[in-house]
Amino acid sequence: MISFSLAKKNIVRKQERSLLTIIGVILAVGCFVALLSISEGLNKRLKSEVMSRNVDLYVLPSGSQHLPTGSIGAFGSAGEEINLGQLLPEEPLNTEAKQEEIAAASRVKGDFISFLNSSGFDSTMVPNIKSAIGVSRFQKTIRGRTVVFWGLPFGTSEFDGASAFSSYLPGMRITNGVFPLETKEPEDLYGFKTKRTAEDLSDAEKVFIAGNKIVEELSMSMERPLILKKDNLSLNLECVVSFNAGFQDYFCYLPIQTAMAIEDSHGKVNEIWIQVEDKSKINETKVLLMRYFPNLEFKTGSEYLGISGDLLKYAWFLQFAIALIGILIATTASMNTMLMSTFERVREFGALRAIGANRSTIALMILIESLILSSIGGAAGIIVGILGSTFLDGAVQAIFQTPFPMANITFNLILYALCLSVLIGVIGAVIPIVLVYRMEIIKALKWDM
């Protein structure tokens, strides 16, 4: 093909200018890939984590801006907590029951979670609820690293006889050790009636399990207890687990009563997870709960993930805006190269036209030349971006104290980067092509720079 052959010759002939154009595209695409790898990775991991849970409804404090992982360093503040002891229905749960009777029944049952768990066994309660658990989350600095701790019930539920871990986190796989499963959850599990300190915890409660990634990074060992100096507490690592989903492999997990004692948050949780009997009636259950408890937010799995959608969207646009600076520079450099090349070769184009070449052939030659330069720069830029994302991720962890790596190079991101490099090449060739199309043969042959 004559257009391709001439384009390739011109690239080789003007090596310095071609190299500068390629470098500009490398910087633009590399910056694009490195920056957007943070939001792409966060989005992918959050979706993976939420989808791996067996949770039908999430209960959140009203107006909270939770991330599904809890707070991530300086982002996604845990916000307000749910006070289990202050949640009573604001109207009778059926036409026959009286508010005072329901309120009294709730107090006897102990707390809001016990109230929910009793719903499947009492017709005066909310129907279609299978079970509910409270979840607490907080962060601690361990050996210079921010670590996320989750508080969950470790024991066997008195309502369905199943472990909360196996029921709500079915993707868990034990890689080392034995899960510290209690035969029965302790009375007043969420500390609604009794306030306990770290000193009140039994040896069976001073345990934790950890994701395999955080164990590797902090060199944790089941022979060496984890010391929380500020809390005057020593925790024994009972087992190492792997989820292969989201960020869960970077978390540590405690019995909920232990987490409450450490954080002095008795009777309060960050979230409540609910499983329903009939998933086809989940919206009906949600509407009923919202009616009885308007001061709380009830979210399905997709809605729960959507809470972080705005934050991720704004983060994506911010990172793209920063990358756009490099993109504009690369586009300008590509256009400048093609313009200079066009002006230097006007006589050549005129001669080609004179011997029979049409405008389309010359325009195609300019476009091919621009696409070759941008494609080479795009391919190299992706490699630079992949390497840069590692350093950028480390910088984000150090500056914002994020407890786990977030950058992830996805197939979509690579595809976006390739499309971006092609777009730079096309835009860079637009003005030169317009000039060639408008230029007459006689003027081209008489052209003098």
N, C-alpha and C positions, 0 to 999 in steps of 0.2 A: 504494500500500500504506500503510495507516494507521500501522502500526508504524514503517516507515522514515521517514515524514513527521514523526511526533512525535519520533523519535530525533534527526533532523536539526535540528529547531527547538530542542530542548533543548541541543544542542551549541553552536548560535549564541547562545542566550540566556545560557549560562554560559561565555563566551569565555575568561576568565582561567583557570578551572579546567580547561577542555578543553586550553588551551595548555600548562599545566603537565604534564598527562598525556602529551600528545604529546611534549614535551621529554624526559620520563622514558623513553619508548619509544625515542626517537631515540638517546639515550645508551646504552641497553641494546643495541639492535641494532647501532649503530655500533661499540661496543666488541667485540661478538661478531664482527662481520665483520672488523674490523682485526686482532684477535688471531689468529683462526683462519686468516686469509689466509696467515700464516707457515707453519703446519704443512700447510695444504692445498697451498700452492705448493711446499713442499719435497717433499711426497709425490708430487705430479704430476710434478715435474721429475726426481726420482730414477727413477720408473717409466719415464719417457720415455727417460732416458739408458741405463738397463740394457737396455731392449727394443731400442734402436737398435744395440747391439753384436752382433757375430756370435761369441758366446762360448758354448760348451756347458757347460764346467765351470770353476769358479774354485777355485784352491788358495790357502788362507789359513793363516796361523800359527794354531796351536791356541789356542783361548780368546780370539781377537781380537774386537774389537767395531768392525769397519770400517763406515764408510758407503761406499756405492758410489762416491762422489766423492772418497774419502779424507777426511781431517779437514776440518771446516768451522769455521775459527776455533778456538774452545775446545771444539767438539763433535766426537765421532767420532774419537778419537785413533787414529793409525795403528797403535799397538800394536807388537808384536814384528815382526821381519822374518824372512823365510825365508832361511836360510843354505844356499845352493845346494850348497856343497861338503861338507856334513855329512849329506846325505840319501842313505842307501843302503837298499835293501830289507831288512827285518828277517827275511825268510824267502825261500827259493828261489822264483823266479818260475814254475818248473814242477817236476815230480817228478824230472826227470833232472838239472837244473842244481844245482850246489853253491853254497852261499852265498858261498864265497870267490871262486869264478869270476865270479859276478854282481857282487860288490863290486869286483873287479879291473876288470871290463868297464866299470863305472860310472866308475871313476877314469880310465880311459883316455879315455872319452868326454868327460870334463872336468867336467860338473856335472849337476845334476838335470834342468834343462831340456833339455840335450842328450840325456840319458837318455830323457826323455819323447818327444822328437822322433825318436829312433831306434826307438821301439816299433813303428811301422808298417812297419819294414823288417827286424825281427829277431823271429823267432818266440819267442825266449826272453824277450822283453819283454812289456809290457802291450799287448794287441791293441786295435784300434779307435781308436787315437789318431792323428789326422791331423797336428796340429802343436801347438806350445806356445811361448808367449813370456813373458818376465818383465816386470812393470810396477813402476815405482818412482814414488813421489809425494812431493813436499815443498812447502813454502811459503816464499816470499820476500817481503819488503816492497819494493815498487817504487814510487818517487815517492809514498810515504805510503800506498800501497794494498797490501793482502795479495793476493798472486797465487799460484795453485796451478800448479805445474809437474809435468808428467807425463813420465816417462822411458819410451820405447818403442823397439823396434828400428826404425830407419829403412831398413835395407838389405833386400836381397832374400834370402830364406831359402835356405839351401843344400839344404833338404829338399824344398820344393815350388815354389821359384822365384818366390814371390809376396811383395809388400810387406806387412808386418804391418799398416800403416795401412789399406790397401785391403781386406785380408782380415778384420781384426777390427773395424774401424770403417768399414763400407761406406757410411755416410751422409755421409762427409766430402765437401765440395764446395769446391774452390779458387776463391776470389773475386779473388785478386791474387797475382802472383808464380808461382814454379815450385816444386813439391815437391822437396826436396833428397834424392832417392832415390839411394842407393849401389847399385852394380851387384852388390855382394856384401857380406854382413855381415863385419865385421872378425873376425879370429881371436880367440878368448877374449873374446867379446862382453860377457859379464857380469863380467869381471874376476876370474874364479875363480883363474887362475894368476898374473896380472900385476897389480900394484897401480899404477894410473896417477893422476897428479894433473892439475890443470887445465893445468899447463905442458906436460904430455905430449900433450895433445890436438892433433890436426891442425886446420888451418883448416876442412877439410870437416866436422869434428865440432863446431866452435864455431858452431853454427847452431841456430835454433829456428823453429818455426812457431807461430802464435797464432790464437786464435778471434777472429772479427770484433768481438765485443762488447768484449773487453778491449783490442783495438787502438784502438777508438773512445774508450773511457774514459780510456786512458793516453796517447792521441795517439802511438802507436808508428809508426815509419816504417822502411821498408826501406833508406832512405838513412842512417839514424842508428842505430848499434849500441846494444844494450842492455848497460849496464855493471853488472856485479855487483861492487861495490867490495870487499866482504868476502872474496869468492872470487878477487879479482884476475883477473877474466875478462870478456872482451868477446864478446857473442853477436850474430850477424847474423840479422835477421829475413828469412827466405827467402820465405815466403808466408803469406797470410792465408786462413783456412779458415772454413767455416760448416757447422754440423751441424743447426741448427734442432731440437735435441733436448736436454732436460735443461740441464745447466750447462756443457756442453762448449765453448760459444762464449765462455766466460769463462776458459778454461784456456790455458796455454802448453805446448808440447810440445817435448821435447828428445830427441836420440838417447840410448838407454839408457846407453851408456858415458859420455856427457857428464854425465848426471844422477848416475851413481855417482861420478864424479870430483869433482863439486861437493859431494856429500854425504859423501864418503869412506865409501861403503857398498859396497865392492867385494865381489862374490860374494854380495850380498844384495839381495832384492827384497821389495816389500810384498805383491805378489800374483803368481800365475801364471795365465795364461789358456790354456785348452785347447780345441781344436776336435776333434771326433770324426768318424770316417768315417760311421758309421751311428747316427743320432740315436735310433733305436728301441732301441738297446742301451746308451744312455748310463748307465742305472742299473747295469747289469752292470759297465761300466767303472769307475764310481764305487766300487762295492763292492769291486772288485779292488784299486783304488788305496788305499782305506781299509785294506784288509787288509795291504798291503805297507808302507804308510807311516802308521801309526796316530798319529804325532805331528803330522800335518797335518789340516786340515779341507778336505773336498772338497764344493763346493756347486754345484747346478744354478742356472740363472738365477733361477728363482722363489725358491729357498732363499737365494740370495745377496742378493736384494732384501729377503727377510724378516729378514736380520740387522739392518737398520735399522728394522724394524717396531716393535720394543719402544720404541726411542728416540722414534720419531715418535708412537707411541701415548701415551707418557707426556707428550710435549710438547703433544699435542692436549688431553689431560685437564687439564694445568696451565693452559693458555690458556683452556680452557672454564671451569675453576674460577674464574679471575679475572673472566672475562666474566659468570659466574653472579651475582656481586655486583651488577652493574648490572642484570641480568635481574630479580633479586629486588626491587631498588628500583623498577624500572619496573612490575612486577606489583603491588607494594604501592601505588604511586601510582595505578595504574589502578583497583584495587579500592577505594581510598579515594574516588576521584572518583565512582565508580558508587554507593558506599554513601551519600555525602553527597547525590548527586542523587536517590537513591531516597527517603531520609528527607525531603528537601524536597518531594517530589512524592507523598507517600503519599495526601494528600487527592485529588490529581488521579487517581491510580490508583483510589481508591475510587469517584470519580465515574464513571470509565470503566467500572468493574465494574457500577455501578448502572444504567447505560444499555445494558448488554448485552455489554460486552467481556469475554471470558473471560481466565483466568489466562495461557494460552499467548500471547495477543496482547500482554499487558503484558510477559511474560517475553521475548518476541521483540524487543520495543522496546528493552528494556535491553541485550540481547545485541547488537543491531544498533548501538546507540550506542557500546558498548564496542569492537566490531570496527572501526567507522569511525575512532575515535580511534587504535586500535593499528595499523590499516593505514596511516593517514597517517604516523604515527610510524615504522612499519617501512620504508616507501618512502623517507622522508627519512633514516632511519638507515642504509640501505644506501648511499646517496650519501655520507653522512658517513664510513661505514666504508671505502669505496673511497678517499676522500681521505686518511683517517687511516692506511690501510695503507701508503701511500707514505712518510709521515713515520716510521711505526713501523719500516718496513724499513730506512730510513736510520739510525735509532737503533740497531737491532740490528747493522748493519754496523759502526757506529762503536764500539759498546761491546764486542762480542764478536769484532771483527776478522774477520767473515765475508767471503770473497773475492768474493761475488756476491750480487745481490738474490735473496731467497727468496719474498717475498710474491707471491701470485697469486690473483686473484679468479676462482674457478671457478663454473660454472653450479650445481653442487651447493651451494656455499656461499651463493649468492643464494637458492636454494630453501630451504635451512635457515633463513636469516634471515627469509624471508617466513612460513614455518611458525612460527617463534618469535614473530613479531609477532601472528599470529593466536592462538597459544596464550596469549599475555599477555592479549589481549582476552577470550578465553573464560574464563580463570581469574578475571580481574577482574570478570566478570559473574556468577560462580557464587553468591556469598553474597547479593548483592542479589536475584537471581532466587529463591533459597530463601526469603528474607524475604517477598517478594511473594506467593509461593505459599501461605505459611502465614498470611497476614494476612486477617482477615475484613472484609467490606465495611463493617459498622457501625463497627468499630474504626478503619478507614481514614478514614471520613468524619469521625470525631471526633478524628483525630490532631492533636496540637499539638507542634511542635518545642520 
